[in-house]
Amino acid sequence: MRTHFAPWAHAPVRAIRRGHFWIPGERVTSGGRTCQRGPMYVEWEAPESVTRRWPVVLMHGGGFQSTEWFDTPDGRPGWAQRLAEAGYAVLVVDRPGHGRSPYHVDTLGPMGPPFSYEGGRQIYFPGDDARHTQWPFAAHDGDAMDAFIAGYGPLPADLEASQTMDADRTAALLDRIGPAILLTHSASGPNGWLVADRRPQLVRAIAPIEPMGPPFATIPNIGEMRWGPAATPLRFEPPVSDPAMLRQARPGEFRLPSLAHTPILIVTAEASAFAAASPPTAAFLNACGASAQVLNLADRGVHGNGHGLIYEKNSDATLAPVLEWLASLN
């Protein structure tokens, strides 16, 4: 007899407040009618008593959606719940054109390619690195893989326009809620610097989890990081009109004043191929006057992780050093 799926049967009762709202997009004309371009869905949750000074905004990775922060593929509580349990108000966004933030090509432009099973295996699954032991389901578990891939959609084909919209909407979110901490994952990593560049007085800290990079990289099926740590321009001093100026510059020749006083903790995993992008990213930011540090989880005794460290089997352990760092900010 088939066993029915009832995830609520054994889930603990939670005393938590939650809700959602939208950061609207611009009104645009399409086909002679008025439409909205690129709204951003925001879901929030908070403990009965918020004990931490600043809320945390969680931004998901490329092609995925906010659900990556809520629950793990094997059904355990994700980072959003754990942060709320630690006393934080938590806001989780669906970046424009992802998840519950609607996508239409007439307002957002062409889509990139669909996300493939092969891409999912290459990015997340254990490969030849025997250290990667924490992936939450077996490679031959087809049902689990189907459920995992179901949450992915295409990215906008124009990476620069997508990052610009992400940063603009998140800046509008901070205008509404006030100062906050940004936690990004993978492709949303550049959004951390871009939002701080727009609202330096409202970004209290940034914790990028294996951010997309390294500077000036061309990311397959996604786009080019033309402006160093991002695909879209940042406000360098002295001003930069052509990204080629940055490629040719000596370290320290250009600065990012908006990041000068923003704590940045870049988190990497020992068995992730994407971890190699983080030290060059930190070096670029620091040469521009930032104070970015790289935390390799293995150096803190957290082993076995790949790029999906936020929802692997030991996700509570991967969060622990981040929680410790966040607590030191208050």
DRENKOLFI-938720 format. One line per field, with one value per residue: residue in one letter; residue number from 1; x, y, z of N, C-alpha, C in turn. Coordinates in pm, whole numbers, plus 50000, padded with zeros to 5 digits. Atoms other than C-alpha are relative to their C-alpha. Layout:
N
balum: [a/...]
sekol: [NUM/...]
n_x: [X/...]
n_y: [Y/...]
n_z: [Z/...]
ca_x: [X/...]
ca_y: [Y/...]
ca_z: [Z/...]
c_x: [X/...]
c_y: [Y/...]
c_z: [Z/...]
end
This chain:
330
balum: [m/r/t/h/f/a/p/w/a/h/a/p/v/r/a/i/r/r/g/h/f/w/i/p/g/e/r/v/t/s/g/g/r/t/c/q/r/g/p/m/y/v/e/w/e/a/p/e/s/v/t/r/r/w/p/v/v/l/m/h/g/g/g/f/q/s/t/e/w/f/d/t/p/d/g/r/p/g/w/a/q/r/l/a/e/a/g/y/a/v/l/v/v/d/r/p/g/h/g/r/s/p/y/h/v/d/t/l/g/p/m/g/p/p/f/s/y/e/g/g/r/q/i/y/f/p/g/d/d/a/r/h/t/q/w/p/f/a/a/h/d/g/d/a/m/d/a/f/i/a/g/y/g/p/l/p/a/d/l/e/a/s/q/t/m/d/a/d/r/t/a/a/l/l/d/r/i/g/p/a/i/l/l/t/h/s/a/s/g/p/n/g/w/l/v/a/d/r/r/p/q/l/v/r/a/i/a/p/i/e/p/m/g/p/p/f/a/t/i/p/n/i/g/e/m/r/w/g/p/a/a/t/p/l/r/f/e/p/p/v/s/d/p/a/m/l/r/q/a/r/p/g/e/f/r/l/p/s/l/a/h/t/p/i/l/i/v/t/a/e/a/s/a/f/a/a/a/s/p/p/t/a/a/f/l/n/a/c/g/a/s/a/q/v/l/n/l/a/d/r/g/v/h/g/n/g/h/g/l/i/y/e/k/n/s/d/a/t/l/a/p/v/l/e/w/l/a/s/l/n]
sekol: [1/2/3/4/5/6/7/8/9/10/11/12/13/14/15/16/17/18/19/20/21/22/23/24/25/26/27/28/29/30/31/32/33/34/35/36/37/38/39/40/41/42/43/44/45/46/47/48/49/50/51/52/53/54/55/56/57/58/59/60/61/62/63/64/65/66/67/68/69/70/71/72/73/74/75/76/77/78/79/80/81/82/83/84/85/86/87/88/89/90/91/92/93/94/95/96/97/98/99/100/101/102/103/104/105/106/107/108/109/110/111/112/113/114/115/116/117/118/119/120/121/122/123/124/125/126/127/128/129/130/131/132/133/134/135/136/137/138/139/140/141/142/143/144/145/146/147/148/149/150/151/152/153/154/155/156/157/158/159/160/161/162/163/164/165/166/167/168/169/170/171/172/173/174/175/176/177/178/179/180/181/182/183/184/185/186/187/188/189/190/191/192/193/194/195/196/197/198/199/200/201/202/203/204/205/206/207/208/209/210/211/212/213/214/215/216/217/218/219/220/221/222/223/224/225/226/227/228/229/230/231/232/233/234/235/236/237/238/239/240/241/242/243/244/245/246/247/248/249/250/251/252/253/254/255/256/257/258/259/260/261/262/263/264/265/266/267/268/269/270/271/272/273/274/275/276/277/278/279/280/281/282/283/284/285/286/287/288/289/290/291/292/293/294/295/296/297/298/299/300/301/302/303/304/305/306/307/308/309/310/311/312/313/314/315/316/317/318/319/320/321/322/323/324/325/326/327/328/329/330]
n_x: [50084/49923/50000/50027/49903/50060/49885/50043/50031/49895/49935/50029/50082/49916/50059/49933/50086/49957/50086/49933/50038/49935/49932/50051/49914/50045/50105/49950/50101/49976/50117/50100/50058/49905/49961/49897/49874/49907/50023/49924/50074/49925/50065/49926/50039/49933/50040/50092/49923/49880/49895/49884/50018/50029/50055/49914/50060/49942/50014/49972/49905/50042/50103/50081/50095/49984/50022/49875/49968/50104/49990/49898/50058/50041/50111/49965/50011/49891/49936/50096/50057/49896/49973/50111/49983/49889/50046/50002/50104/49940/50074/49950/50053/49990/49944/50088/49996/49978/50098/50130/49987/50035/49912/50055/49895/50032/49959/49867/49905/49988/49954/49887/50037/50060/49906/49999/49958/49854/49946/50019/49902/49866/49983/50027/49976/49861/49936/49878/49944/50049/50033/50138/50077/50118/50116/50107/50066/49912/49998/50093/50136/50064/50109/49942/49942/50112/50050/49897/49993/50128/49999/49912/50047/49894/49962/50003/49882/49914/49955/49986/50134/50056/49938/50044/50135/49990/49946/50096/50115/49955/49982/50135/50039/49934/50065/50127/49984/49889/49871/50011/49885/50027/49940/50020/49948/49964/50020/50044/49887/49972/50103/49961/49923/50079/50096/49922/49958/50116/50049/49896/50044/50102/49944/49916/49899/50031/49944/50022/49969/49943/50055/49961/49875/49926/50015/49983/50024/50117/50067/50072/50147/50050/49956/49864/49981/49922/49956/49923/50080/50141/50022/50052/49904/49995/49954/49859/49929/50071/50104/49956/50096/49979/49947/49863/49913/49982/49915/49862/49959/49920/50077/50009/50014/50140/50056/50145/50026/50122/49969/49888/50033/50098/49940/50033/49950/50025/49996/49974/50001/49875/50012/50071/49917/50026/49931/49879/50031/50019/49882/49978/50104/49964/49881/50041/50074/49909/49916/50084/50026/50093/49940/50061/49924/50049/50010/50016/50065/49911/49913/50079/50038/50123/49944/50084/50098/49984/50058/50132/49976/50107/50106/49948/50039/49951/50027/49993/49859/49945/50050/49949/49900/50063/50072/49900/49955/50111/50014/49891/50028/50098]
n_y: [49881/49876/49913/49863/49899/49910/49940/49934/50097/50006/49870/49939/49879/49882/49874/49907/49913/49999/49931/49968/49877/49985/49878/49989/49956/49881/50013/49989/50023/50118/50027/49897/50011/49973/50120/49977/50066/50049/49989/50094/50060/50007/50074/49975/50069/49945/50065/49921/49886/49976/49960/49952/49860/49978/50115/50065/50020/50116/49993/50134/50015/49986/50089/50060/49908/49983/50125/50065/49960/50041/50141/50072/50105/50116/49967/49935/49854/49933/49887/49896/50034/49996/49859/49951/50058/49930/49869/49904/49990/50051/49971/50087/49943/50061/49897/49975/50101/50132/50043/49933/49870/50043/49976/49996/49951/49867/49898/50029/50038/50143/50094/50086/50140/50067/50067/50142/50099/50011/49884/50020/50098/49944/49894/50036/50138/50043/50049/50077/49960/50091/49924/49953/50109/49948/49978/50062/50119/50081/49962/50084/49977/49921/49918/49886/49911/49932/49898/49896/49923/49934/49862/49916/49943/49929/49865/49905/50015/49883/50006/49864/49946/50077/49956/49863/50005/50060/49901/49891/50044/50024/49867/49952/50076/49940/49871/50027/50067/49943/50070/50146/50083/50074/50132/50038/50132/50031/49895/49874/49940/49862/49908/49944/49876/49903/49937/49913/49886/49912/49960/50034/49971/50096/50135/50010/50103/50089/50134/50074/50143/50037/49908/50018/49935/49886/49876/49998/50133/50028/50114/50071/49993/49892/49871/49954/49906/49898/49894/50058/50090/49995/49980/49864/49905/49954/49861/49994/49872/49908/50065/50088/49997/50117/50106/50034/49925/50080/50115/49955/49920/50057/50011/49877/49882/49959/50034/50008/49937/50051/50123/49977/50026/50109/50132/50099/50134/50089/50137/50101/50139/50065/50088/49929/49945/49857/49930/49934/49864/49906/49920/49888/49900/49927/49920/49884/49908/49942/49904/49882/49938/50075/50087/50131/50117/50128/50107/50135/50077/50105/49940/49995/50136/50039/50071/50082/49921/49946/49868/49991/50016/49944/50099/50136/50075/49933/49858/49928/49979/49900/49869/49962/49892/49877/49946/49945/49873/49904/49958/49908/49869/49928]
n_z: [50000/50009/49882/50042/49959/49901/49931/49878/49895/49898/49986/49871/49998/49994/49957/50090/50079/50139/50096/50125/50069/50129/50043/50138/50109/50072/50100/50137/50103/50083/50082/49980/49867/49891/49927/49900/50038/49899/49856/49918/49890/49874/49891/49877/49879/49883/49875/49918/49953/50079/49906/50074/50036/50140/50073/50099/50131/50067/50146/50054/50109/50139/50052/49895/49939/49855/49929/49960/49863/49905/49963/50074/50085/49921/49911/49874/50004/50066/49933/49963/49870/49897/49970/49919/49867/49934/49959/50109/50103/50123/50123/50105/50124/50132/50087/50115/50104/49941/49901/50003/50064/50136/50115/50135/50088/50051/49903/49945/50103/50028/49898/50028/50022/49884/49910/50035/49902/50008/49930/49856/49952/50009/49902/49862/49959/49984/50121/49973/49873/49896/49879/50006/49940/49931/50088/49922/50053/50085/50140/50076/49952/50105/49947/49929/50100/50065/49908/49987/50124/50024/49952/50082/50125/50073/49963/50112/50085/49981/49861/49947/49970/49888/49876/49974/49945/49866/49906/49985/49920/49863/49941/49964/49882/49884/49975/49930/49870/49925/50007/49997/50038/50122/50023/50139/50036/50138/50100/49940/49929/50038/49953/49871/50019/50075/49910/49912/50080/50010/49867/49902/49863/49961/49999/49881/50023/50112/49987/50125/49996/50130/50100/50139/50032/49943/50076/50145/50058/50083/49938/50106/50004/49915/50049/49972/49890/50070/49911/49891/49916/50041/50143/50017/49943/49862/49992/49965/49990/50088/50082/50109/50110/50084/49914/50038/49910/49879/50032/50018/49885/49892/49876/49923/50086/49990/49870/49985/49870/49937/49928/49910/49860/49998/49978/50103/49972/50113/49948/50102/49956/50038/50115/50107/50107/50007/49892/50050/50046/49889/49965/50091/49979/49879/50028/50081/49914/49901/50071/50019/49872/49917/49897/50022/49956/50052/49901/50051/49894/49950/49898/49877/49966/50071/50115/50086/50071/50133/50027/49937/49856/49917/49978/49992/49881/49879/50021/49872/49971/50092/49957/49868/50002/50048/49884/49907/50056/49991/49860/49965/50059/49920]
ca_x: [50000/50128/50227/50080/50303/50213/50507/50300/50252/50585/50675/50708/50459/50611/50530/50606/50453/50456/50316/50403/50398/50520/50777/50603/50775/50743/50435/50515/50314/50287/50052/49875/49797/49956/50148/50387/50751/50943/50765/50939/50759/50868/50773/50861/50861/50957/50960/50710/50980/51240/51562/51808/51862/51844/51629/51793/51707/51768/51829/51821/52056/52031/51717/51585/51348/51299/51198/51566/51581/51265/51305/51576/51525/51503/51238/51430/51394/51607/51809/51506/51347/51676/51741/51394/51457/51776/51569/51583/51302/51363/51255/51290/51254/51175/51403/51218/51130/51180/50940/50629/50767/50606/50807/50686/50919/50730/50829/51149/51304/51413/51458/51781/51789/51581/51753/51854/51893/52249/52314/52169/52393/52702/52644/52525/52592/52905/53141/53498/53562/53532/53505/53153/52944/52655/52428/52081/51961/52114/52212/51986/51678/51476/51175/51390/51571/51240/51124/51453/51462/51093/51176/51411/51325/51520/51711/51661/51898/52036/52242/52319/51952/51857/52112/52011/51648/51734/51935/51676/51392/51597/51698/51326/51267/51524/51366/51049/51183/51496/51851/51905/52161/52183/52245/52295/52360/52544/52406/52254/52598/52666/52337/52489/52747/52498/52238/52502/52619/52266/52185/52510/52334/52079/52302/52449/52638/52657/52706/52743/52730/52961/52884/52897/53240/53532/53555/53525/53425/53191/52939/52812/52443/52419/52638/52951/53067/53178/53220/53442/53233/52906/52757/52620/52808/52905/52989/53365/53586/53718/53419/53456/53287/53425/53473/53795/53943/53889/54053/54364/54377/54630/54491/54369/54344/53964/53759/53403/53322/52982/53150/53414/53226/53018/53123/53135/53169/53204/53128/53270/53256/53550/53412/53255/53406/53254/53455/53758/53574/53547/53909/53953/53620/53725/54063/53897/53657/53933/54153/53861/53851/53612/53672/53570/53683/53650/53531/53595/53361/53626/53842/53560/53527/53229/53309/53153/52977/52934/52770/52429/52561/52257/52033/52265/52239/52439/52274/52241/52617/52690/52477/52642/52953/52731/52508/52817/52938/52597/52578/52912/52764/52497]
ca_y: [50000/50346/50561/50907/51213/51404/51629/51802/51480/51500/51867/52046/52318/52660/52983/53224/53518/53532/53717/53853/54170/54296/54547/54673/54721/55007/55062/55001/54995/54665/54610/54935/54834/54923/54642/54608/54518/54300/54309/54132/53896/53916/53660/53729/53540/53643/53490/53600/53826/53968/53993/54085/54442/54408/54188/53949/53952/53618/53621/53294/53164/53155/53011/52897/53077/53167/52813/52716/52898/52747/52370/52129/51865/51600/51790/51958/52324/52555/52864/53094/52907/52874/53248/53321/53081/53277/53592/53755/53889/53721/53840/53599/53730/53584/53787/53952/53693/53400/53195/53396/53713/53692/53670/53787/53841/54152/54332/54156/54060/53719/53421/53228/52852/52620/52469/52111/51798/51778/52130/52046/51741/51931/52219/52036/51662/51497/51436/51315/51489/51223/51497/51583/51369/51592/51601/51514/51247/50970/51034/50748/50881/50997/51119/51338/51476/51553/51744/51934/52042/52140/52461/52590/52818/53016/53330/53648/53635/53982/53936/54307/54405/54126/54230/54594/54508/54281/54560/54829/54622/54520/54882/54969/54690/54843/55185/55025/54814/55008/54882/54510/54236/54072/53697/53594/53261/53189/53401/53656/53725/54036/54182/54228/54480/54639/54700/54838/55062/55202/55216/55211/55357/55072/54765/54670/54361/54116/53740/53597/53217/53113/53423/53412/53502/53547/53908/53951/53586/53470/53236/52966/53007/53314/53603/53810/53988/54291/54524/54302/54158/54228/54240/54590/54910/55005/55357/55350/55641/55785/55720/55443/55483/55168/54832/54783/55050/54814/54518/54724/54895/54833/54713/55013/55241/55246/55239/55152/55403/55246/54926/55091/55035/54727/54396/54118/53746/53523/53159/52868/52488/52251/52028/52293/52375/52723/52802/52899/53211/53361/53455/53657/53828/53919/54041/54266/54415/54467/54638/54877/54958/54693/54459/54121/53800/53447/53175/52821/52596/52325/52566/52574/52196/52178/51920/51743/52030/52142/52444/52361/52392/52589/52282/51984/51723/51932/52266/52357/52314/52523/52804/52800/53006/53255/53293/53348/53619/53785/53790/53969/54256/54351]
ca_z: [50000/49911/50209/50174/50205/50522/50615/50883/51078/51261/51225/51559/51648/51593/51772/51492/51308/50930/50631/50290/50081/49745/49627/49312/48979/48735/48524/48159/47838/47652/47360/47432/47792/48125/48293/48584/48527/48768/49105/49393/49632/49996/50263/50624/50950/51300/51648/51910/52047/51808/52009/51736/51633/51255/51030/50784/50413/50238/49862/49667/49400/49023/48870/49207/49444/49810/49901/49922/50257/50412/50407/50300/50027/50300/50496/50778/50879/50667/50749/50753/51044/51229/51199/51332/51620/51691/51740/51397/51185/50849/50505/50213/49859/49521/49296/49003/48741/48984/49195/49283/49122/48776/48455/48118/47825/47714/48035/48150/47817/47685/47913/47940/47885/48107/48408/48334/48542/48415/48539/48879/48914/48801/49042/49351/49344/49476/49188/49207/49538/49810/50073/49956/50189/50298/49990/50126/49883/49673/49314/49198/49383/49083/49282/49504/49200/49027/49335/49359/48994/49001/49185/48916/48627/48368/48450/48250/47954/48033/48352/48388/48366/48607/48869/48831/48894/49189/49349/49281/49429/49733/49790/49783/50035/50272/50224/50359/50648/50747/50812/50756/50704/50360/50316/49956/49787/49463/49175/49411/49560/49350/49470/49814/49691/49452/49723/49961/49678/49653/50026/50226/50530/50531/50479/50816/50696/50406/50432/50079/50063/49777/49569/49191/49057/49033/48916/48539/48489/48217/48382/48142/48049/48274/48160/48212/48526/48325/48622/48833/49118/48934/48587/48641/48732/49085/49203/49197/49300/49084/48854/48596/48258/48096/48275/48079/48308/48603/48430/48364/48704/48979/49316/49511/49208/49235/49554/49655/49930/49992/50120/50337/50662/50579/50741/50479/50554/50245/50333/50133/50154/50133/49855/49633/49297/49335/49648/49439/49318/49666/49754/49431/49497/49850/49722/49463/49719/49974/49716/49673/50044/50175/50471/50332/50501/50366/50602/50483/50679/50706/50906/51162/51175/50937/50671/50375/50203/49844/49682/49831/50185/50303/50267/50292/50569/50817/50731/51100/51138/50827/50971/51314/51221/51039/51346/51558/51323/51308/51689/51702/51497/51751]
c_x: [50089/49986/49983/50101/49932/50111/49963/49983/50102/50073/49964/49913/50092/49919/50070/49895/50051/49900/50077/49955/50081/50076/49962/50110/49944/49879/50060/49885/50040/49873/49888/49932/50108/50024/50104/50122/50078/49967/50081/49914/50090/49916/50083/49951/50085/49955/49902/50068/50127/50107/50124/49971/49954/49937/50101/49919/50075/49970/50049/50095/49936/49898/49910/49905/50015/49985/50129/50039/49904/50016/50107/49936/49957/49906/50033/49981/50125/50051/49900/49941/50106/50037/49889/50009/50111/49963/49990/49863/50066/49908/50065/49936/50005/50049/49911/50019/50024/49885/49866/50007/49986/50102/49915/50102/49971/50041/50142/50102/50014/50046/50129/49953/49934/50107/49989/50036/50152/50067/49989/50101/50141/50025/49999/50046/50147/50053/50119/50061/49940/49964/49854/49905/49864/49880/49882/49923/50091/49988/49899/49856/49929/49889/50052/50060/49891/49950/50098/50001/49871/50000/50079/49930/50115/50032/49970/50129/50099/50040/50012/49865/49938/50060/49959/49862/49999/50043/49903/49883/50042/50029/49865/49947/50062/49945/49874/50022/50110/50125/49984/50134/49960/50075/49966/50056/50027/49975/49949/50113/50030/49896/50035/50076/49917/49898/50073/50047/49887/49957/50105/49956/49899/50049/50099/50111/49953/50069/49970/50043/50043/49948/50055/50125/50089/49978/50036/49977/49881/49938/49918/49849/49942/50044/50138/50001/50089/50063/50073/49916/49853/49992/49956/50088/49982/50058/50144/50045/50147/49901/50059/49892/50007/50060/50141/50101/50029/50092/50148/50056/50091/49913/50004/49982/49858/49944/49848/49965/49880/50026/50105/49972/49899/50070/49952/50065/49961/50023/50020/50002/50120/49991/49923/50096/49984/50076/50121/49974/50001/50126/50030/49895/50031/50120/49965/49930/50093/50095/49924/49957/49901/50076/49933/50093/49935/50004/49980/49946/50091/50094/49930/49948/49872/50042/49890/49908/50042/49929/49862/50005/49885/49887/50053/49973/50041/49975/50001/50146/50061/49955/50068/50107/49943/49921/50095/50050/49893/49985/50107/49976/49912/50064]
c_y: [50125/50081/50144/50097/50100/50066/50069/49906/50002/50134/50061/50125/50121/50121/50110/50085/50002/50072/50024/50136/50007/50132/50017/50039/50123/49968/50021/49974/49883/49970/50099/49997/50022/49874/50038/49916/49960/50028/49897/49955/49989/49924/50020/49907/50053/49925/50088/50125/50011/50057/50055/50136/50022/49877/49948/49979/49888/50006/49869/50004/50001/49896/49940/50106/49994/49871/49933/50035/49942/49857/49934/49891/49875/50037/50064/50151/50062/50120/50106/49972/50011/50144/50061/49945/50069/50144/50105/50005/49967/50033/49923/50044/49899/50110/50019/49897/49859/49967/50069/50142/49980/50041/50007/50066/50139/50111/49978/49961/49849/49920/49932/49857/49939/49932/49850/49912/49987/50117/49987/49903/50060/50102/49946/49862/49973/49944/49913/50033/49916/50073/50042/49889/50044/50025/49919/49885/49932/50040/49920/50018/50094/50089/50123/50099/50077/50116/50117/50090/50078/50147/50096/50049/50069/50134/50094/49990/50113/50008/50140/50059/49929/50045/50142/50000/49939/50106/50114/49958/49978/50132/50059/49926/50060/50138/49981/49946/50060/49915/49849/49939/49921/49867/49959/49860/49996/50121/50131/50070/50143/50100/50062/50130/50106/50072/50094/50124/50102/50056/49967/50022/49897/49855/49990/49897/49915/49866/49923/49854/49958/50088/49974/50083/49903/50125/49980/49864/50003/49871/49928/50005/50111/50136/50036/50101/50115/50102/49945/49905/49997/50019/50142/50099/50025/50142/50006/50145/49977/49926/49921/49999/49876/49889/49956/50075/49920/49881/50040/50070/49923/49987/50132/50124/50055/49951/49994/50058/49943/49874/50019/49962/49887/49867/49900/49868/49909/49857/49902/49861/49927/49918/50063/50054/50151/50079/50077/50142/50101/50077/50113/50110/50084/50091/50124/50102/50069/50101/50130/50062/49929/49920/49864/49890/49875/49898/49868/49914/49893/50054/50015/49863/49952/49942/49936/50077/50041/50133/50018/49993/50051/49900/49857/49940/50068/50151/50080/50031/50104/50140/50049/50109/50133/50065/50063/50135/50107/50053/50100/50140/50085/50065]
c_z: [50000/50129/49953/50062/50093/50081/50130/50118/50113/50018/50135/49986/50019/50047/49921/49928/49857/49913/49871/49949/49870/49993/49853/49901/49933/49912/49862/49905/49913/49922/50021/50136/50106/50080/50105/49966/50125/50144/50076/50119/50123/50102/50126/50110/50115/50124/50076/50052/49917/50093/49932/49938/49857/49937/49899/49873/49930/49851/49939/49881/49864/49956/50104/50056/50151/50078/50044/50143/50103/50050/49915/49913/50077/50114/50133/49991/49936/50078/50043/50137/50109/50037/50084/50142/50078/50035/49891/49932/49867/49883/49887/49869/49886/49908/49877/49888/50050/50096/49983/49945/49849/49894/49874/49909/49947/50096/50052/49894/49988/50121/49956/49981/50123/50084/49980/50119/50002/50071/50151/50057/50001/50111/50143/50042/50028/49868/50035/50135/50114/50129/50004/50046/50053/49908/50053/49936/49898/49854/49918/50044/49903/50051/50072/49902/49926/50087/50013/49877/49976/50041/49914/49874/49930/50064/49884/49920/50020/50147/50060/50036/50119/50132/50036/50063/50140/50101/50022/50088/50146/50070/50040/50122/50126/50030/50084/50140/50086/49991/50016/49963/49876/50001/49858/49976/49850/49909/50056/50073/49960/50048/50135/49984/49929/50089/50096/49926/49987/50135/50108/50144/50050/50000/50115/49985/49882/50026/49871/50017/49861/49887/49860/49970/49924/49918/49853/49934/49905/50052/49893/50019/50087/49949/50050/50115/49951/50094/50122/50081/49963/49849/49969/50074/50149/50000/50052/50014/49969/49908/49883/49892/49912/50087/49963/50087/50127/49975/49996/50123/50095/50124/50077/49916/50003/50134/49991/50137/50073/50082/50109/50144/50016/50026/49895/50039/49884/50048/49886/50063/49943/49872/49885/49897/49990/50106/49950/49954/50112/50039/49901/50015/50123/49975/49919/50088/50098/49935/49974/50133/50089/50105/49993/50051/49944/50112/49928/50113/50059/50108/50134/50039/49935/49865/49914/49908/49859/49989/50064/50151/50087/50022/49994/50139/50130/49993/50130/50036/49908/50039/50127/49996/49952/50114/50100/49952/50009/50142/50039/49947/50090/50122]
end
